[in-house]
Amino acid sequence: MSKTERMIFFIASAILAVSGSIWIVYLYYTNTVPTPIRGGTYTEGMVGQPVAINPLISSENEADRDLMTLTFASLADLAETIKMDDTKKIWTITLRPELKWSDEEPLTSDDVVFTLGVLQDSENRSWQGVSVERLSEREFRFNLKNPYAFFADNLKNLLVAPQHIFDNIPPQNYRLSNFNLEPVGSGPYKYAGYEKRADGFIDKYYLVINPFYALEKPLIKNFNFRFFPSRKDALEAFDRRGIDGLGGLDYAEAESLKISHQVLEADLPRYYAIFFNQSLHAALKEKEIRAALDASIDRARILKEIFKDNAVRVDGPIPPIVAGYDPEIYDDAKPTIDQIKASLDKAGWKADDTGLRSKVISKNKVILEFEMVIPDAKFLTDTANLIKEDWLKIGVVLKPVILKSSEVRDVIKTRNYKMVIFGNILHNGNPDLFDFWHSSKRFDPGLNLALYSDKVMDTLLESVRQNFDETARQTDLFKIQTLIYQQKPASFLFSPKYFYAAPQNLGGFSAKLITTSANRFENINHWYLKTARVFK
């Protein structure tokens, strides 16, 4: 061949080789799919400190709840079968065969009986009205005093503790036990160690896959935590790639992150509301005042300015994302500011030269001026400032009282507030409103923050709990929402979304509705960092 012919041959061969390679790659990618595989290390950021990673100790500590979710399995996960009898009061549960704790000791029905007994005798006295009977090593029976339509949901939240660890420890010494930080559990991960600074601050906490987990084993091999004293420190660590994941962000925090990441979101069955204590201010006893205060709040402005529309408007005790919510109840025309002012005038609340309204009640001049207790969280203080502007337009003065979380708990415990902004969580994501609105829950430790009392309401709330018929229950829920909407014991505001920052390569996060921040880990065994291509 001539020199020109050889050049043409080599060029053609190169083109053929490249084309063939491209075709092979094309065939490979069109005939294979990426599949999650086991491997990788993930580090979660957390503000605070673990104290008691122990299902036997009631804890509001977020770090404890997160670690318990990963290291302890719920009874629902441990159960092979769950059966309810015709009376709706007897639930028979059979555990999966050959269950083991992370220390390889057997996990049996004795552990369930032990756990329930400790919880019922503890300070918070949970699981009252329920007894448990051991039938065999794997089988036991719950006996309920009354039928409870949402009992199966409770089983998802009952974390079982190991009897062989705690049976010989006096309950008063549980908090002193090393097992609070070195748990023996049954969850998807098991304790592997932690690092503590010289000042006692736990800096890092290490978990590895628990080979004895009852369900599908996790894909992420090592799951670690780093703890920070403040939210600012945690956000800065995320931007330095010192951590991989950070949860519980508000929208502004999620937007402020600088490095490449993805923001995952979930709905929360939680609402924030202003609860009125009618016993501590004469004006709040009048429905016209409560209705005027409620109607004058510009909720659309709150959602737009504070949450950039990344929150859900709430008008009643059931958020729109929870079963039982009925939008038709709240589909009435909202009064204008002038109409609200006219209603106050008609009720005898006259404005003076400054625009402030007052009225003589029992020979005493009562001024429409209210103190409102507000937890020291920016989105709540910002909300209160907008409401302050709204109420001033109708002649009402709001004085925010901003308190730390511990101080708010003390005020709520004694019900020493005229108004308080607070968040209620429907813990199982179901419409059981008993703890928030039944008259028996008006005082501590009850959660009826409006001190609401109505016999019709009590009957409806009890019916919802015991009624297994969906249609009948919906009828009761409609009546409950209507009563509260008409009587205005509180002004409902919003339900924020839950935001979680994660690296781009994290897959498998499937939480859509979570009741607490810890619930983001409920499907942790499906999270993955690595993939491999397999043929279809």
N, C-alpha and C positions, 0 to 999 in steps of 0.2 A: 504494500500500500504506500501511496505517496504520503508525504508529510501532512498534507491537507486532509487526506482521507483518515489518517491515524488520529488527527485532532478531532475530526467529526465523530469518529468511533468512540474516543474517550469521553467526549462531551455527552454523546448519546447514552453511553454506559452509566455515566454519573447521574444523568437525568433519570434513567431507568431505576438506578439504585435508590435515589432519593424518593422517587415516586413510589417504589415498592415499600420503602420504609414508612412513608406517610400512609400508604394503604394498610400496612400491617398495624400501625398505631391506631388508624381509624377503626379497623375491624376489632381491635382489642377494646377500645373505649365504647364502641357501640354494642359489644357483646358481653361486657362486664359492668358491674355496678359496685360503687364503694360500700363496704360493709364494716361496721365498727369492730375493732379488735381490742383485746385486753392490753393495757400498758399505760405508761405515763404517770406523772405526778402532778397533783393539783393542790394549790394552796389557797385557802379561803381566808379572807380578812374578816376580823370581828372586833368590834369595840367592846371593851369590858374584860371580864375575867371569869373563867370557870370556877365554880365553888363547890357544887354538889351535882355531879353527873349521876344522879340516883333517882329512880322512879318513886322511891319511897318517901322522898322529901319534896314537899310542895315548893316550887320555885318560880318566881317571875323573872329570873335571870335569863336573858336571851342566849348567852353563851352556853349555859347548862342545857337549855331546851334543844339547841342545835346539836350538841354533842350526844344528847340522849337519843335523838331521832336517828343518829347514825350508828350508835352502839347498842341500842335495845330495839327488839322487834315488838310490834303491837300484837295483842291477842288475836286480832283479825288475821294477821299474817301467819301466826303460829297454828291457826285452826285449820283442820282438814274439812270439817263440816260444822255448820251452825244451824240448829233446828229450833223452831218455836212451836209450842203446842197450841191447841185450840183455845185455851184460856188466855193466851197472849202474855202469860205471866211466868212460864217456865221455858227456859232456853237451855238446851242441851248441846254441849260443845265437845267435839272430839279433836284432840291435837294431832298434828302430823306425826307419823312414826319416826322414831329414832332421833328426836330433837336433842341438841346438845348446846350447852353454854360454851362460850369462847375458851374456857379452860378445860373443855372436853367432858365435863360432868353432865349427866343426863338432865334434860329439862322436862318436867312432868307436870301433871295437874296439881301436885303438891305446891309447886312454885306459884301457881295461880291463886290457890286458896290462901297461901301465906301472904301474897301481895295484897289481895283484897282485904284481908284482916288488918294488916298494918295501915292501909289507907283509911279504913273506917274508924280506926282508933286514933288517927293522927289529929293534929290541931285543926286542919281544915275539914276533917270529918267528911270526906267525899264518899261517894257510892253508898249513901244512906238509902234505906228501903230495899236493899238487895242482899240476899244471903247466897252463899255458895256451898255446894255439897259435892264432895269427891265421890266419884263412882268407880273409877279405876285409875291406873297409872296415866292413861291418856284421856279419860273422859270425866267430865264434871258437869254440874248443873247449876245454873243461876235461877234463883227463885225471887221474883219481883213482888213487892207488896201490891203494886198496881201496874196494869199494863202501861207500857211506855213505847210509843210508836217509833221513837228514834233510838232505841236501845242498841241496834246494830251499829249505829254511828259511834256510840260510846266505846264499843269494842275496838274501834280503829285507834282510839286514843289511850287505851289501857296498855301501858308498857309493863311487862312482867319482870319482876326482880328475882334474883337467885336466892332461894331459901337457904341453900347450903353455905352461902356467904354471910347472910345477915341474921340467921336464926339464933346464933349464939352471941350477938351483939345487942346490948340493951338499946331500945329505941332512942333514949336520950343521948346515946353516944354515936348515933348514925352520922351526925355532922362531923364527928372527930375521926371517922374511919378513913384510912388511906384509900379505900375503894371508891370514895367520892371523886377522886381524881384518877384512879387506876381501875376503872370499872370492868367487871366481868359481865359481859352482855350476850345478846343473841341477835344483834342487828347485822347489817351488811358489812360493817367494819368493826375492828376490834382495836383496843388500846395498844399502842406500841411504845409510848414514851412521851416525855415533855421536857422542855428546857425552861429553867427558872433563873431570873436575874438575881443578883446579890440582894436587891431590895425586896425580894419575894414575888415580884411581878412575873407571872407565867407568860413567856414571850412566844413560845412555839409549842404546838401539840401535834403528835403524830398518830395516824391511824393507818392500818393495813387491812386488806381483805380478810374477812372472817370466813374461814373454810367451812364453818358449821352453820352458816346462815341458811334458813329454811327455804328461801326463794332463790331466784336466779342470782348468781354471784355478780358483784359489780365488775365493770369493765376498766375503770380507773384503778390502777394498782395501788397507789399511795395517795391518801387524802389527808392533807395537813392543814393546820390552822395557824395563823399569826394573829396575835392580840395587840390591840392598840388602846392607849388611854383616851383618845378622842376621835371623833369622826374626821376631823381635819387630817390627823396623822394617817388614818386609813386611806383617805382619798389620795394623799400624796404618795403613799406606798404603791397604790394601784398605778399611778402615773409613772412611777419608777420601775414598774414591773416587779415589784417586791412581792406582790400577791397576784393571783389569777382572777379571783372572784370576789365581789363585794355586793352584799344584798341590803335591802331596806332603804334604798336611796329614794330621795324625792326627785321630782323631775329636774329641778335646777341643778342638783348634784350630778345626776346622770349626764346632763348636757355639758357640765363643766369639765368632764374627763378629757384628757388631751391625747392619750395614745390610742392606737387602733384597737377597737373593741366592738362588741355587740351589746345592746341593751335589751334584755329579755323582760317581759312584763307579765303580770298575773293580776286577776281581780281578787279583792279582799272582801269577805262578807262582814264588813265593818262599816259603821256609820259614825260620824261625829255630829253632835247635837248640842244645843243649849238647853240644859235642864233647869226648870223653874222650881224653886222651893217656895211654894205659896204660903207656907207658915211663917216666913221671916220678912215678908214685905206685904203690906195690906193691898197694894195695887195689884200684885200678882194673883190675888184671889179672884180678880175680875177677869172673866173670859174675854171681854172686849179688849183689855190691855194685852193679854197674851196673843190674841188674834192680830192686833195692830202691830205688835213687835215682830211677829212672824211674817206678816204680809209685807212689811217694809224692807225686809232683807233682800238685797239684790244678789241672788245666788249666781246668776249668770256672770256677773262681774267678778265674784269670788273665783269661780271656776276659770275664767279667762285670765285674770291678772295674777293669781297665785299659782294656779296649776297649769296654765297654758292649755286649758281644756283637757288635761290628762287626769281627770277625776270624774266621778259620776255624781250627778245631782241626786240628792235623797230628800224625799218629802214625807217619809213616814218610817215606822219601826222596822220595815223589811226593805232592804236595799233592792234595786231593780235586778241585781244579779242573783238573787236568792229565790228559790221556788216559793210560790205563794204571793209574790208581789202582784198587785193589781193596779195598773196605771190609770184605770177609769176613775178611781177614787179621787185622784188629784187633778182631774181634767176639767177644772172649773176656771172661770175668768178671774184673773188676779186684780184686786182693786188698785186704783191709782193712788199716788201720794195724797192728792186732794180728797179722795174718798176716805182714805184712812184718817186724815185729819178731821173730816166731818163726823166720822164714827166716834172719835174721841170727844169731840165737842158734844155730841148727843149724849154720851155717857157721863158728861159732867166734868170732863178733864179739860179745863180751860187754860189757854196759853197766856202768860203775862207779857210785858213789853219786850222781854228778852227772847220770847218764844218758848220758854220752859213751861211745861204743863203741871198743874197741880189740882187737888180736889180736897174738900173737907170730908173726912170720914170719922164718925164718932167724935166730933168736935176737934179733931186733930187735922192739921194741914199735911197732906201727903203729897210729896213731890215725886214726879216721874224721873227719879235718879237712882240708878242701880249700879252696884258693884258686881263684877263678874270675875270669878276665879278662872284663870287660864293657865294650863301647863306651859312651861317655858320651852316651847317648840316654835320655830320661826313661822311655819305655815299657820299655826293657830294664833299667834300674836298678830300676824298680818291679817288674818281673817277678822279678828276682833276689831282691829283698827278700821276696816271697811264697814263693819256692822255699826261701829260708833258713828261713822259719818251718816249711814243710812238712818239711824234712829234720831240723830240730831235734826234731820229734816222734818220729823213729825213732832218735835218738841220733847224728846227724851234724851237724857244725859247718861252715857255709859262710862263707868270708871273701871278700866281693866285692872285686875289684881293678878300679876304674873308670879307664879310660884314654881319652885322646883318640883320634880315628880314626887319625891318623898313628902313634901309639904302638901301637895295636892291630895295624896292618899290620906294624910291625917285629917284634912278638911272634909273629905268625902266620908271618912269613917264616922265623924261626929255630925255629918250633914250640916256643917256650919258654913253655909253659903246661901246667898239669895239666888244666884245663877252660877252655873259652871259649864264650861265647854269640856266635853269628855267624849271618848270613843267607846262604843259598845261593839264587841265582837261576837257574832253568832258562831260559837266555837266549832260546831260541827258542820257549818255551812247549811244548816237546815232552819226552818222557821219556828223553832222552839223559843218563844219570847217570855217564858214563865219567869225566869230569873230577873228580867228587866222591868216587868210591868205588873206582876202579881202583888197584891197588897201585903202578903206575908214577907216580901223582900224589901220593904221600905227602909229598913234599918240594917246597919252593919251586922253580919257580912253580906247582906243582900245588896243587889245592884239596881234596885228601883230608885234611881237618883232623883226622879221628880217627886218622890214620895206619893206616887199616884195610887188612889184607892177607889175602886169601883166594883161593886158586886157582880154586875153583868160581865165585866171584863175578866174577873177572877174565874167565873164559870167557863167562859170561852177559852181562856188560857189552859185550864185543866182539861177541857174537851180536846183541844188540839193535841195535847200530850198523849191522850189515851185512845184517840180515834185512828184506826188503821185504814179507814176508807178515805181515799184521796179526794173524792168529790165533796164529801161532808166536811173534811178538814179545810178545803179551800173556802167553803162557805163561812166557816168560823173565822178563818184568817181575813176574809173580806170584812166581816163585822168588826174584828179587832182593829184593823187599819182605819176603818171608817170612824170608829169611836175616838181613837186617838187623834185623828185628823180634825174631828169636830171639836174636841175638848181642849186641844192645844196645851197639854202638860209640858211640851218641849217644842223647840224649833229645830227641825232636822236640817242638816246642811249639805254634807257631801260624803262620798266614799272614795278615798284616794286609791290609786293603783299602786301595785308593788313593782318596783324596778330593781333589776338585778344586772350588774355589769359583769361581763365574762369575756374571755378571749375569743377570737374569731373561730378557733378550731374546736370549741366546745360544742358537742352535739348531744341530743337526747333529752334536753331540758323540756319537759312537757307540762309543767304546772300551769293550769289555767285559772283555777280558783283555789287559793290557799287561805286557811283560817289564821295561821300565824306564820311568822317569818321562817320558822323551823320546817314548815310543811313544804318548802321548796325542795327539800331533800327526800320527799316521799318516794320518788322514782329514781333515786340516786344510782341504783344498779343499772339504769339505762343510759346514764351519762357516759360520754366517751371523748377521748382526745385523739385517738389514732384510728385510721381506717386502712383497709387493704381491698384491692379490687378482686372480685370473684366473678366467675362466669354465671350468666343468668340461668 
